[in-house]
């Protein structure tokens, strides 16, 4: 498993917290995980990391919303309405195929789970 994060401090902190909780030792800082990253750039990063079966991105809005839209619908024009601090699980088996939305949890739901 791998956790991608941006250079922003909050992204690094989130990645470290999740890595400790899930016992993931591989963290990787990528510019294309930042808030203004375009889906194509982040997809190229993901393609280069295809050896990892599971990748978590501790990223930012709006770039993660655009990426999820692209993976689910084939373009970045779908408004998904994600909030800050949420967590989304997409299953994506082929680089060229669509992803499947498995679940989405808001920050409030994640807080309740952590209690």
Secondary structure, 3 states (H helix, E strand, C coil): CEEEECCCHHHHHHHHHHHHHHCCCCEEECHHHCCCCCHHHHHHHHHHCCCCCCEEEECCCCHHHHHHHHHHHCCCCCCCCCCCCCEEEEECCCCCCCCEEEEEECHHHHHHHCC
